[in-house]
Structures are given as C-alpha cells and as structure tokens.
Amino acid sequence: MSADDQYEQQNDMTSGDVPAGDSMNNDYQSRTGQSEIPVQKDDAPVEDSVDPATADSDETLARDDADAIDESNIVGGRTRGSKPSGGYREPGDEEGLPSDDGTSST
C-alpha cells in the first residue's frame, strides 16, 4: 500500500466520522409546477462515478491526461504558419518614446 493510500485510509471520512446534526433540509425541493429548474431532495441518492480502488492509479491519471489534451488543437510550428517578413530587428533607443523638446506636457 502506498503512502498516499495509507494517508487517505487514515484521514478520509467514513460513515462513523460524519459530524452530528440535522443534515436534511428538503424545504427547497421543487413542487410540481413551481419551478423551471428541478431541485431534488437532500435524501435523494447521488451517483458516484469515482471508484476509490482505481481513482488514484497511474492508469487513470494517464487516461485523464490523454482525454484532456485535444491533439487537433496543437500548433505544429512556432509561427502558426506565417512567413518570414524580412526578419526581426532590435528597436532603437529612442523608438516609441515621446520627443523631448524641453517643453512641459501640462
């Protein structure tokens, strides 16, 4: 068992670690004809798509990386296909600066 797995086993909340108190509040549940956006009850089951046994595996992380990278959006060249236009030149020392003719700007 990896150190990460040991840490999660020791520190993740389990059913015995749940804080006491009233966590149910169905006041916001949608009633028929009341709202355009449905709001479900607090006690409605929630689908958990994460499998704790494989969630932190190298295979899962590699698959997530592969899914996140859109290969069709990667630029092949550094200039995005533009052609050279005479090369690059360094700007001059005074280029872009206002002229200093000794008068105040205000």
Secondary structure by P-SEA (a helix, b strand, c coil): ccaaaaaaaaccccccccccccccccccccccccccbbbbccccbbbbcccccccccaaaaaaaaaaaccccccccccccccccccbbbbbccccccccccccccc
